[in-house]
Amino acid sequence: MRAGELRAVDVVAASLARIERAEPVLCAFVEVWAEKALRWAAGVDERVAAGVRLPLAGVPIGVKGRNGSRTASARALVAAGCVPVGATSVPGPGAPWQTWGLGADGRTVNPWRPDRTPGGSSAGSAAAVAAGLVPLATGTDGAGSVRIPAAWCGVVGLKTTNGRLPSADRTGLAAAGVLARHASDAAAYWRCVSEAGAVGGHHGVVEGGEVGGAASAGKEPESASAASQLSPPFTAVWSPDLGFADTDPEPASIAHAAALRRADTGLVRLVRPDAPARLEDPGPAWLALRAAPDTDPAAVRDAHELRAENDRRLAALFAEVDLVLTPTTPNAPHGHDGPGDRYSTALTWAFNLSGHPAMSIPAGFDSDGCPVGLHLVARHGEESLLLRVAAGR
């Protein structure tokens, strides 16, 4: 589109046509902004014709939830030339678990297995990207809400370092993220939000409230240039369970095979560090902090103590390795009746507490034909390292 070979209007119209065909079954959008998107695309074409450089001119995107276009990430993507085509689905009101979505036409389904959930809470964003309705969609990740749907829909999902991008989450547990079909597209997202000046070491809540995540914990995110100075092989430790999770054998085996393939290319080197990849179960701490200030004060104190202990263990581990690799989820996508007593967040929410950037990349498919994700975790501020490994370079 920047070269004038395509028009943004035509690209966005094609995206809207795909959405119209798929939505009766997929239900990935709660709102579709067809007329507004076409007007927006026409404006992009006019700016390109006038010589304005827009790095993502005319790229159709989904934004998570009805208020998704107000986020700093969405504004940065729009400034780069992206065209929001609609608001993607999130869980409906009163949901006891956050691994599904409710679109305008019904429950969001997994594009690979309609009888299974796409994950959540960035459900519609992952489903829309996986189904090819848009190449990119925004998300937020408070316990795995980008990475879990990325894993179960077979796409790339990046959770940024907590506190690096503005967030409306007062607990500091949620971080901005993106769902994309390719690692290069996730990298394009990261370049846009970085160049827009949205990234910083002490960003927190955008509309009042307390700064949360890594910044509030006194963790200064390391500069992106520090990660770019590293060169392969990147040292990595594999853990199927982080020392506590009840991980099913099949997703563990598929994710481990994906880690070994990365090692076979020379991109990563799997090592056995002196500091083991073993954490305390973060579940009780996450639940207590999420419910604060209504949580019992003793439970909050226990949560902070557990969080501090895991932070110490992770600091020792990242002093020896560049990456921690796990399955993204301990289980396969469940049906629409819910996960039962399983926490699909078991391997992801530890890094919402610690603030580390993390990413899910496709690892393969299980015996039911459902996608499995490989989970990559890096030091604070090293999104660029995750993106390099995800891209295989």
C-alpha positions as CSV (number, residue, x, y, z in Angstrom):
1,M,0.0,0.0,0.0
2,R,2.9,2.4,0.7
3,A,4.1,1.7,-2.9
4,G,0.7,2.4,-4.3
5,E,0.2,-1.2,-5.5
6,L,-2.8,-1.7,-3.3
7,R,-5.4,0.7,-1.8
8,A,-6.2,0.6,1.9
9,V,-9.9,0.8,1.0
10,D,-9.7,-2.4,-0.9
11,V,-7.7,-4.3,1.7
12,V,-10.1,-3.2,4.5
13,A,-13.1,-4.1,2.3
14,A,-11.7,-7.6,1.8
15,S,-11.2,-7.9,5.6
16,L,-14.8,-6.8,6.2
17,A,-16.0,-9.3,3.6
18,R,-14.2,-12.2,5.4
19,I,-15.6,-11.0,8.7
20,E,-19.1,-11.0,7.3
21,R,-18.7,-14.6,6.0
22,A,-17.2,-16.0,9.2
23,E,-19.0,-14.2,12.0
24,P,-22.2,-16.2,12.0
25,V,-20.1,-19.2,13.2
26,L,-17.0,-17.7,14.7
27,C,-18.5,-14.9,16.7
28,A,-15.2,-13.1,17.2
29,F,-16.5,-9.6,17.2
30,V,-18.8,-7.8,19.5
31,E,-19.0,-4.8,17.1
32,V,-18.0,-4.4,13.5
33,W,-17.3,-0.8,12.3
34,A,-17.7,-1.3,8.6
35,E,-18.6,2.2,7.4
36,K,-16.2,3.9,9.8
37,A,-13.4,1.6,8.8
38,L,-13.9,2.3,5.1
39,R,-13.9,6.0,5.7
40,W,-10.7,5.6,7.8
41,A,-9.1,3.6,5.1
42,A,-9.9,6.2,2.5
43,G,-8.2,8.7,4.7
44,V,-5.1,6.5,4.9
45,D,-5.1,6.3,1.1
46,E,-5.2,10.1,0.9
47,R,-2.3,10.5,3.3
48,V,-0.2,7.9,1.5
49,A,-0.9,9.7,-1.8
50,A,0.2,13.0,-0.1
51,G,3.6,11.4,0.7
52,V,3.0,10.7,4.4
53,R,5.0,7.7,5.5
54,L,2.8,5.3,7.4
55,P,4.7,2.1,8.3
56,L,1.5,0.0,8.6
57,A,-0.6,1.8,6.1
58,G,-4.1,0.3,5.7
59,V,-3.5,-2.8,7.8
60,P,-6.9,-3.9,9.2
61,I,-6.8,-4.7,12.9
62,G,-9.2,-5.8,15.7
63,V,-9.1,-4.1,19.1
64,K,-10.0,-6.0,22.3
65,G,-13.4,-5.0,23.6
66,R,-15.6,-2.0,23.0
67,N,-13.1,0.4,24.6
68,G,-10.1,-1.2,22.9
69,S,-9.5,1.7,20.5
70,R,-8.7,4.0,23.5
71,T,-5.6,2.1,24.6
72,A,-2.2,3.5,24.0
73,S,-1.3,0.5,21.8
74,A,-4.3,1.0,19.6
75,R,-3.6,4.7,19.3
76,A,0.0,3.9,18.3
77,L,-1.2,1.4,15.6
78,V,-3.7,3.8,14.2
79,A,-1.0,6.5,14.0
80,A,1.1,4.1,12.0
81,G,-1.7,3.7,9.5
82,C,-3.7,0.7,10.9
83,V,-7.5,0.7,10.4
84,P,-9.6,-0.8,13.3
85,V,-12.4,-2.8,11.8
86,G,-14.1,-3.8,15.0
87,A,-14.1,-4.6,18.7
88,T,-13.3,-8.3,19.4
89,S,-15.1,-10.4,22.0
90,V,-14.3,-10.8,25.6
91,P,-16.1,-12.9,28.3
92,G,-19.6,-11.9,29.1
93,P,-20.7,-10.4,32.4
94,G,-20.6,-12.7,35.4
95,A,-18.2,-15.2,33.9
96,P,-16.7,-17.4,36.6
97,W,-13.7,-18.2,34.4
98,Q,-12.1,-16.1,31.7
99,T,-11.3,-18.5,28.9
100,W,-14.1,-17.7,26.5
101,G,-15.6,-14.8,24.7
102,L,-19.1,-13.6,23.9
103,G,-19.5,-12.0,20.4
104,A,-22.5,-10.2,19.0
105,D,-23.9,-13.4,17.5
106,G,-23.1,-15.8,20.4
107,R,-20.2,-17.6,22.0
108,T,-16.8,-17.3,20.3
109,V,-15.5,-20.6,19.0
110,N,-12.1,-21.9,18.3
111,P,-11.4,-21.8,14.5
112,W,-9.7,-25.2,14.7
113,R,-12.3,-26.9,16.7
114,P,-15.7,-25.1,17.1
115,D,-16.6,-27.4,20.0
116,R,-13.6,-26.0,22.0
117,T,-13.0,-22.6,23.5
118,P,-10.5,-20.2,21.8
119,G,-9.2,-19.2,25.3
120,G,-9.5,-15.8,26.8
121,S,-10.0,-13.2,27.8
122,S,-8.6,-11.9,24.5
123,A,-10.8,-14.6,22.9
124,G,-12.1,-12.7,19.8
125,S,-8.7,-11.2,19.0
126,A,-7.1,-14.6,18.8
127,A,-9.9,-16.2,16.9
128,A,-10.1,-13.4,14.4
129,V,-6.3,-13.5,13.8
130,A,-6.3,-17.3,13.5
131,A,-9.2,-17.3,11.1
132,G,-7.5,-14.7,8.8
133,L,-10.1,-12.0,9.4
134,V,-7.3,-9.6,10.5
135,P,-3.6,-10.0,10.6
136,L,-3.2,-8.3,13.9
137,A,-5.4,-7.6,17.0
138,T,-4.7,-6.0,20.4
139,G,-5.1,-7.8,23.7
140,T,-4.5,-7.4,27.4
141,D,-2.9,-10.1,29.6
142,G,-3.7,-10.2,33.3
143,A,-3.1,-13.9,34.0
144,G,-2.4,-15.3,30.5
145,S,-5.3,-13.6,28.6
146,V,-3.1,-13.0,25.5
147,R,-0.9,-16.1,25.7
148,I,-3.6,-18.7,26.4
149,P,-5.8,-17.8,23.4
150,A,-2.7,-17.5,21.3
151,A,-1.7,-21.1,22.2
152,W,-5.1,-22.6,21.7
153,C,-5.7,-20.7,18.4
154,G,-2.3,-21.5,17.0
155,V,-1.1,-17.9,16.7
156,V,1.6,-15.6,18.2
157,G,0.8,-13.8,21.4
158,L,3.1,-11.3,23.2
159,K,2.6,-10.0,26.7
160,T,4.8,-7.0,27.3
161,T,6.7,-6.2,30.5
162,N,4.2,-5.1,33.1
163,G,4.5,-1.4,33.5
164,R,6.1,-0.6,30.2
165,L,2.9,0.4,28.5
166,P,0.0,2.3,30.1
167,S,-2.7,0.2,31.7
168,A,-6.0,0.8,33.2
169,D,-5.6,-2.1,35.6
170,R,-5.2,-0.8,39.1
171,T,-3.7,-4.1,40.4
172,G,-0.7,-3.9,38.1
173,L,-1.2,-7.5,37.1
174,A,-2.4,-6.8,33.5
175,A,-0.1,-5.8,30.6
176,A,-0.8,-4.8,27.1
177,G,-0.2,-7.3,24.3
178,V,-0.9,-8.4,20.8
179,L,-2.1,-11.4,18.8
180,A,-0.6,-11.9,15.4
181,R,-0.3,-14.7,12.8
182,H,3.5,-14.2,12.4
183,A,6.3,-13.1,14.8
184,S,7.3,-10.4,12.3
185,D,3.8,-8.9,12.7
186,A,4.2,-8.9,16.5
187,A,7.5,-7.2,15.9
188,A,5.8,-4.6,13.8
189,Y,3.4,-3.9,16.7
190,W,6.3,-3.6,19.1
191,R,8.2,-1.1,16.8
192,C,5.1,1.0,16.5
193,V,4.3,1.3,20.2
194,S,8.0,1.8,20.9
195,E,8.5,4.6,18.3
196,A,5.3,6.2,19.4
197,G,6.9,6.9,22.8
198,A,4.4,4.6,24.6
199,V,7.1,2.6,26.2
200,G,8.8,3.7,29.4
201,G,10.1,2.3,32.6
202,H,7.6,4.0,34.9
203,H,4.3,3.9,32.9
204,G,1.3,2.7,34.8
205,V,-2.4,3.5,34.9
206,V,-3.4,5.8,32.1
207,E,-6.5,7.3,33.7
208,G,-5.6,7.7,37.3
209,G,-4.8,5.0,39.9
210,E,-1.6,3.4,41.0
211,V,1.3,2.4,38.9
212,G,1.5,-1.4,38.9
213,G,3.6,-4.3,37.7
214,A,7.4,-4.3,37.4
215,A,7.7,-0.5,37.8
216,S,5.8,-0.4,41.1
217,A,7.9,-3.3,42.4
218,G,11.0,-1.3,41.9
219,K,12.2,-3.3,38.9
220,E,13.7,-1.0,36.3
221,P,13.0,-2.6,32.9
222,E,16.2,-3.2,31.0
223,S,16.6,-1.3,27.8
224,A,15.6,-2.9,24.5
225,S,19.2,-2.3,23.3
226,A,20.5,-4.6,26.0
227,A,18.6,-7.5,24.4
228,S,19.6,-6.6,20.9
229,Q,23.2,-6.8,21.8
230,L,22.8,-10.5,22.7
231,S,23.6,-13.0,20.0
232,P,22.7,-16.7,19.5
233,P,22.7,-19.1,20.9
234,F,20.5,-17.8,23.7
235,T,20.7,-19.9,26.8
236,A,17.4,-21.3,27.9
237,V,16.1,-23.6,30.6
238,W,13.1,-25.9,29.9
239,S,10.5,-26.7,32.5
240,P,7.3,-28.6,31.9
241,D,5.7,-27.4,35.2
242,L,7.7,-24.7,36.9
243,G,7.9,-27.0,39.8
244,F,4.2,-26.9,40.8
245,A,1.8,-27.2,37.8
246,D,-0.1,-30.3,36.9
247,T,0.8,-30.3,33.2
248,D,-0.7,-33.0,31.0
249,P,1.9,-35.2,29.1
250,E,0.8,-34.3,25.6
251,P,1.1,-30.5,25.6
252,A,4.3,-30.9,27.6
253,S,5.8,-33.2,25.0
254,I,4.7,-31.1,22.0
255,A,6.0,-27.9,23.5
256,H,9.3,-29.6,24.5
257,A,9.7,-30.9,20.9
258,A,9.3,-27.3,19.7
259,A,12.0,-26.1,22.1
260,L,14.3,-28.8,20.9
261,R,13.7,-27.7,17.3
262,R,14.8,-24.2,18.2
263,A,17.9,-25.7,19.8
264,D,18.6,-27.7,16.7
265,T,18.8,-24.5,14.6
266,G,21.5,-23.1,17.0
267,L,19.2,-20.3,18.0
268,V,18.9,-21.4,21.6
269,R,21.0,-23.6,23.8
270,L,19.2,-25.6,26.5
271,V,21.1,-25.7,29.7
272,R,20.7,-26.9,33.3
273,P,21.4,-23.9,35.5
274,D,22.4,-24.0,39.1
275,A,19.2,-22.1,40.0
276,P,16.3,-24.5,39.1
277,A,13.2,-23.3,37.2
278,R,11.1,-24.0,40.3
279,L,8.6,-21.5,41.7
280,E,6.0,-21.5,44.4
281,D,2.5,-21.9,43.0
282,P,1.4,-18.3,42.3
283,G,-2.3,-19.0,42.2
284,P,-3.2,-18.0,45.8
285,A,-1.1,-14.8,45.6
286,W,-2.6,-13.8,42.2
287,L,-6.2,-14.4,43.5
288,A,-5.6,-12.5,46.7
289,L,-4.0,-9.5,44.9
290,R,-6.6,-9.4,42.2
291,A,-9.4,-9.2,44.8
292,A,-7.7,-6.5,46.9
293,P,-8.7,-4.4,48.8
294,D,-11.6,-6.8,49.6
295,T,-9.1,-9.6,50.4
296,D,-8.3,-10.5,54.0
297,P,-5.2,-8.5,55.0
298,A,-3.4,-11.7,56.1
299,A,-3.9,-13.2,52.7
300,V,-2.5,-10.0,51.1
301,R,0.6,-10.2,53.3
302,D,1.0,-13.9,52.3
303,A,0.6,-12.9,48.7
304,H,3.4,-10.3,48.9
305,E,5.7,-12.8,50.6
306,L,5.1,-15.4,48.0
307,R,5.5,-12.9,45.2
308,A,8.8,-11.7,46.7
309,E,10.1,-15.3,47.0
310,N,9.3,-16.1,43.4
311,D,10.9,-12.8,42.3
312,R,14.1,-13.9,44.1
313,R,14.1,-17.3,42.4
314,L,13.5,-15.8,39.0
315,A,16.3,-13.2,39.5
316,A,18.7,-16.0,40.3
317,L,17.5,-18.0,37.3
318,F,17.8,-15.1,34.9
319,A,21.2,-14.4,36.1
320,E,22.2,-17.7,34.5
321,V,19.9,-17.9,31.4
322,D,18.3,-15.7,28.8
323,L,15.0,-17.5,28.5
324,V,12.7,-19.8,30.4
325,L,10.7,-22.2,28.2
326,T,7.5,-24.0,29.2
327,P,4.2,-25.2,27.6
328,T,1.9,-22.2,27.4
329,T,-0.9,-24.1,29.1
330,P,-0.9,-27.3,31.2
331,N,-3.9,-28.6,29.3
332,A,-5.6,-28.6,25.9
333,P,-8.5,-26.3,25.0
334,H,-11.6,-27.3,26.9
335,G,-15.2,-27.4,25.8
336,H,-17.6,-24.6,26.1
337,D,-19.0,-26.0,29.3
338,G,-15.9,-24.8,31.1
339,P,-12.5,-26.1,32.4
340,G,-13.8,-27.8,35.5
341,D,-11.3,-27.5,38.3
342,R,-8.3,-27.0,36.0
343,Y,-6.5,-23.6,36.0
344,S,-5.4,-23.0,32.4
345,T,-3.4,-20.1,33.8
346,A,-1.1,-22.3,35.8
347,L,2.0,-21.6,33.7
348,T,1.3,-18.0,32.7
349,W,0.1,-16.0,35.7
350,A,3.4,-16.3,37.6
351,F,4.8,-13.8,35.1
352,N,2.0,-11.3,35.6
353,L,3.0,-11.3,39.2
354,S,6.7,-10.9,38.4
355,G,6.2,-8.6,35.4
356,H,8.4,-10.5,33.0
357,P,7.6,-10.2,29.3
358,A,6.4,-13.5,27.8
359,M,5.2,-14.9,24.5
360,S,3.4,-17.9,23.2
361,I,4.3,-19.2,19.8
362,P,2.8,-22.2,17.9
363,A,4.4,-25.5,18.8
364,G,2.3,-28.0,16.9
365,F,-1.0,-29.9,17.3
366,D,-2.3,-32.5,19.7
367,S,-4.1,-35.7,18.9
368,D,-7.4,-33.9,18.9
369,G,-6.2,-31.4,16.3
370,C,-5.9,-28.6,18.7
371,P,-3.0,-26.2,18.7
372,V,-0.3,-26.2,21.4
373,G,1.8,-23.2,22.4
374,L,5.5,-22.9,23.4
375,H,5.9,-20.3,26.2
376,L,8.9,-18.0,26.1
377,V,9.8,-15.8,29.1
378,A,12.7,-13.3,29.1
379,R,14.2,-10.7,31.5
380,H,12.3,-7.5,32.2
381,G,12.3,-5.2,29.2
382,E,13.6,-7.8,26.7
383,E,10.7,-8.0,24.3
384,S,13.1,-7.7,21.4
385,L,14.8,-11.0,22.5
386,L,11.5,-12.8,22.6
387,L,10.6,-11.5,19.1
388,R,14.0,-12.6,17.7
389,V,13.6,-16.1,19.1
390,A,10.0,-16.3,17.9
391,A,11.1,-15.2,14.4
392,G,13.9,-17.8,14.4
393,R,16.8,-15.4,14.0
